[in-house]
Amino acid sequence: MRVFWCDREGNHPPSEALFKWHCFFPEIPSPFQDKEPFIRVENLPPPAFSLKVLKRVFSPEKNDWIQGIQKALKAIDEKALKKVVLARTWTLELADAPDPFAITAALRQKSQGAFVFCFQSGDTAFLGASPERLFFRKGRNIFSEAMAGTRKRGKNAQEDEILAKELLTSSKDLREFSPVQEYLQTTLFPLCKIPLNFTPVSIHRTQNVQHLYSQCTGRLKEETTDEEILSQLHPTPALCGSPKEKAYSLIRQLEPFERGLYGGTLGWSTPEESEWIVGIRSCLIQGKKATLFSGTGIVEGSNPISEWDELDQKLKLYEGIFG
């Protein structure tokens, strides 16, 4: 397996780091073999742009998406759950099988505020530019992040700030964000020696969108392992919804595709530190087929058309790569 990884600052993992991954639904088999040896890729090829697309298909299509969101809003209105994250795929049939690392190189040029990754085995690759860190551990110190709510980037700095202020004061987006923060407090605190510390809610910007954001820090108990943190923490309400099991069930019911590694966890570890992200803003390459994934949090006040448009906005990350 060939692997590329860099963090938001462009740093690569330590040379001794071991990579791992988990699908969104634990029972779904991974597209990769766990015991396949790793080959680190640190020098990417020239970026790929304007890859020829022969056919494009949404799943679900827009009318089915609207009906699905309406069902989710009905469940929320009936107090069956508070939030559910629903995704959509956009499958592209390409004229030629692409080099996934050339696509990754193109993403890296557009990766402000994101972790850029690519895992490849044979003609299958999973790649993306994820803004969302699940957690970073250094020694016994843990850092995690609450991230939810979305606005597009402005055409200039002034418009950017207007959109950011709108996001910070939006009751709908704060309803989407607050369960994530509460969830981190509930799930991480039992693993820590002292109470968690959260930074004030702020804005995290990527190339094409901006999100509500807060970082939390804690001090882990000596016996706490990375796998234990993962099992407790993932998926957060930013990836699944709240309550978790009811959101899981509704996702199964409404999404007409298998998430696989989309929304799953990808990471690396050494005895001294580890870093885990969630597999969003991602793309699955299978030969001449590219499947793009994007999702959005549905809460009271969500509008199906606006949520569809938000999915399009998130996928602008791939604009220009696929022609």
C-alpha positions in Angstrom: 0.0 0.0 0.0 1.2 3.5 -0.9 0.4 6.3 1.5 0.6 10.1 1.5 -0.3 12.2 4.5 0.4 15.8 5.5 -1.3 17.9 8.2 -2.7 21.4 8.0 0.8 22.9 8.2 2.2 20.5 5.5 4.1 18.3 8.0 4.4 14.5 7.4 4.1 11.9 10.2 7.3 10.5 11.8 9.2 7.9 9.8 8.2 5.1 12.3 4.5 5.9 12.2 2.1 3.1 11.5 -1.1 3.9 9.5 -4.6 2.5 10.3 -8.2 3.1 9.2 -11.7 2.2 10.2 -14.9 2.3 8.1 -17.9 4.5 9.2 -19.9 1.3 9.9 -17.7 -1.1 11.9 -19.2 -4.2 10.2 -18.4 -3.0 6.7 -15.1 -4.5 5.3 -12.4 -2.1 4.4 -11.3 -1.7 0.7 -7.8 -2.3 1.9 -6.0 -5.2 3.7 -4.8 -4.3 7.2 -1.5 -6.3 6.9 -0.4 -4.9 3.6 3.1 -3.3 4.0 3.3 0.6 3.7 5.3 2.5 1.2 5.5 6.2 2.1 4.9 8.8 -0.6 6.3 12.2 0.3 7.1 13.6 -3.2 3.8 13.9 -5.1 3.7 13.9 -9.0 2.6 16.9 -11.0 -1.1 17.8 -10.1 -3.9 16.4 -12.2 -6.4 18.9 -13.6 -9.3 18.7 -16.1 -9.6 14.9 -16.1 -12.1 13.9 -18.8 -15.5 12.9 -17.4 -17.8 10.7 -19.5 -20.7 10.5 -17.1 -21.9 11.9 -13.8 -24.5 10.4 -11.4 -25.8 11.7 -8.1 -26.9 9.2 -5.4 -29.5 10.1 -4.3 -30.7 12.3 -7.1 -32.1 15.7 -6.0 -35.8 14.8 -5.6 -34.9 11.7 -3.6 -32.6 13.8 -1.4 -35.4 16.3 -0.7 -37.7 13.5 0.3 -35.0 12.0 2.6 -34.4 15.3 4.3 -38.1 15.7 4.8 -38.3 12.3 6.5 -35.3 13.3 8.7 -36.9 16.6 9.7 -40.2 14.7 10.6 -38.2 12.4 12.9 -36.5 15.5 14.5 -39.9 17.2 14.8 -41.2 14.1 16.6 -38.2 14.2 19.0 -36.9 10.8 17.8 -33.5 12.5 17.4 -31.9 15.9 17.5 -29.6 15.7 14.5 -28.6 13.4 11.7 -25.8 13.7 9.2 -26.8 12.7 5.7 -24.5 12.2 2.8 -24.6 12.1 -1.0 -22.3 10.6 -3.6 -21.3 12.0 -7.0 -19.9 9.2 -9.2 -17.9 10.1 -12.2 -17.0 7.8 -15.0 -13.6 8.8 -16.3 -12.1 8.4 -19.8 -8.9 7.0 -18.3 -7.8 5.6 -14.9 -6.3 8.5 -13.0 -3.2 8.6 -10.9 -4.7 9.2 -7.4 -1.5 10.9 -6.2 -1.7 13.4 -9.0 -5.3 14.2 -7.8 -3.9 14.4 -4.3 -1.2 16.9 -5.5 -4.0 19.0 -7.0 -5.9 18.9 -3.7 -2.8 19.9 -1.8 -2.8 23.2 -3.8 -6.3 23.8 -2.5 -5.9 22.5 1.0 -6.0 25.5 3.2 -7.0 24.3 6.7 -7.1 20.6 5.8 -5.3 17.3 6.2 -4.4 15.9 2.8 -4.2 12.1 2.5 -4.1 9.3 -0.1 -4.2 5.5 0.5 -3.7 3.3 -2.6 -3.7 -0.4 -3.2 -3.9 -1.7 -6.7 -6.4 0.2 -8.7 -8.3 1.4 -5.6 -7.5 4.6 -3.7 -9.2 6.7 -1.0 -8.0 10.3 -0.9 -9.2 13.7 0.3 -8.6 17.0 2.1 -10.3 16.7 5.4 -10.6 19.8 7.7 -11.6 17.7 10.7 -9.2 16.3 13.2 -10.7 13.7 15.5 -7.9 13.8 18.0 -4.1 14.3 18.3 -2.2 12.7 21.2 1.2 13.7 22.3 2.3 11.7 25.3 -0.7 11.8 27.7 -2.0 15.1 26.3 -5.0 14.9 24.0 -6.4 17.6 21.6 -9.7 17.2 19.9 -12.0 19.5 18.0 -15.7 20.3 17.7 -16.5 21.4 14.1 -19.9 21.8 12.5 -22.0 24.4 10.7 -21.0 25.7 7.2 -20.9 28.9 5.2 -19.1 29.4 1.9 -16.0 31.6 1.6 -16.5 35.2 0.6 -15.3 36.7 -2.6 -13.1 39.1 -0.5 -12.1 39.6 3.1 -15.1 41.8 3.9 -17.6 39.3 2.6 -15.7 36.5 4.4 -16.2 38.3 7.7 -19.9 39.0 7.0 -20.5 35.3 6.3 -18.5 34.3 9.4 -20.5 36.6 11.7 -23.7 35.2 10.2 -22.5 31.7 11.0 -21.5 32.6 14.6 -25.0 34.0 15.3 -27.0 31.4 13.4 -29.3 29.5 15.8 -29.7 26.7 13.2 -25.9 26.2 12.9 -25.3 26.5 16.6 -27.9 23.8 17.1 -25.8 21.7 14.7 -22.6 22.6 16.6 -23.5 22.3 20.2 -24.2 18.5 20.3 -20.6 18.0 19.0 -19.1 20.0 21.9 -21.4 18.3 24.4 -20.5 14.9 23.0 -16.7 15.5 23.3 -17.3 16.6 27.0 -19.3 13.4 27.7 -17.1 10.9 25.9 -13.6 12.2 26.6 -13.9 13.3 30.2 -14.1 9.7 31.6 -10.7 9.0 29.8 -9.0 12.0 31.3 -7.5 12.9 34.7 -8.8 16.5 34.9 -11.8 18.4 33.3 -11.5 19.3 29.6 -10.8 22.8 28.5 -12.6 24.2 25.5 -11.6 27.3 23.5 -14.4 29.9 22.7 -16.4 29.1 19.5 -14.6 30.6 16.5 -14.3 30.1 12.7 -12.2 27.5 10.9 -11.6 28.3 7.2 -10.8 25.9 4.4 -10.3 26.8 0.7 -14.0 26.9 -0.1 -16.0 26.8 3.2 -15.9 27.9 6.8 -17.1 26.2 9.9 -17.9 26.8 13.6 -14.9 25.5 15.6 -13.7 24.9 19.2 -10.6 23.0 20.4 -10.6 21.0 23.5 -7.6 19.8 25.5 -7.2 17.2 28.2 -4.8 15.0 30.1 -5.3 11.3 29.6 -5.3 8.6 32.3 -2.2 6.5 32.1 -4.0 3.4 31.0 -6.0 5.0 28.1 -5.1 3.7 24.7 -5.6 5.2 21.2 -8.0 2.4 20.3 -10.1 3.1 23.4 -10.3 6.8 22.5 -11.4 5.8 19.0 -14.0 3.4 20.2 -15.5 6.0 22.5 -15.2 9.1 20.3 -16.1 8.0 16.8 -18.4 8.8 15.2 -19.1 12.2 16.7 -22.4 14.1 16.1 -20.5 16.0 13.3 -20.3 12.7 11.4 -23.4 10.8 12.5 -25.9 12.8 14.6 -27.5 12.6 18.0 -28.4 10.3 19.7 -25.8 8.1 17.9 -27.8 4.8 17.5 -30.9 6.5 16.2 -28.9 8.6 13.8 -27.1 5.4 12.6 -30.4 3.7 12.0 -31.8 6.7 10.0 -28.6 6.9 7.9 -29.0 3.2 7.0 -32.6 3.8 6.1 -32.1 6.9 3.9 -28.7 6.6 2.2 -28.8 4.5 -1.0 -25.1 3.8 -1.0 -22.4 2.4 1.3 -20.2 4.9 3.1 -17.2 2.7 3.4 -14.3 4.9 4.6 -16.3 8.1 4.1 -16.9 9.4 7.5 -14.6 6.7 8.9 -11.3 7.3 10.7 -7.8 7.5 9.2 -4.7 7.9 11.3 -1.2 7.1 12.3 0.5 6.3 15.6 3.8 5.9 17.4 4.2 5.1 21.1 4.7 8.8 21.8 2.0 10.4 19.6 -0.8 9.7 17.2 -3.2 11.7 15.0 -6.6 10.7 13.7 -8.8 12.5 11.2 -12.3 11.8 9.7 -12.5 10.8 6.1 -14.6 13.7 4.7 -14.2 15.9 1.6 -13.1 12.5 0.2 -12.9 10.6 -3.0 -12.8 6.8 -3.8 -11.0 5.9 -6.9 -11.7 2.4 -8.5 -10.1 2.1 -11.8 -11.8 4.6 -14.1 -14.5 5.5 -11.6 -14.3 8.3 -9.0 -16.9 8.6 -6.3 -17.0 11.9 -4.4 -18.6 12.1 -1.0 -20.1 15.0 0.9 -22.5 15.3 3.9 -24.4 17.8 5.9 -25.9 18.0 9.4 -29.7 18.0 9.5 -31.3 19.7 12.5 -34.5 21.6 13.3 -34.7 24.5 10.8 -32.7 22.7 8.0 -33.9 23.5 4.5 -33.5 20.6 1.9 -32.6 22.9 -1.0 -30.1 24.8 1.1 -28.5 21.5 2.3 -28.2 20.3 -1.3 -26.5 23.5 -2.2 -24.1 23.1 0.8 -23.1 19.7 -0.5 -22.3 21.3 -3.9 -20.3 24.0 -2.1 -18.2 21.4 -0.2 -17.4 19.6 -3.5 -16.1 22.7 -5.1 -12.8 21.5 -3.6 -12.6 19.2 -6.6 -13.6 21.9 -9.1 -11.0 22.0 -11.9 -9.6 18.5 -11.1 -12.4 16.8 -12.9 -13.3 18.5 -16.2 
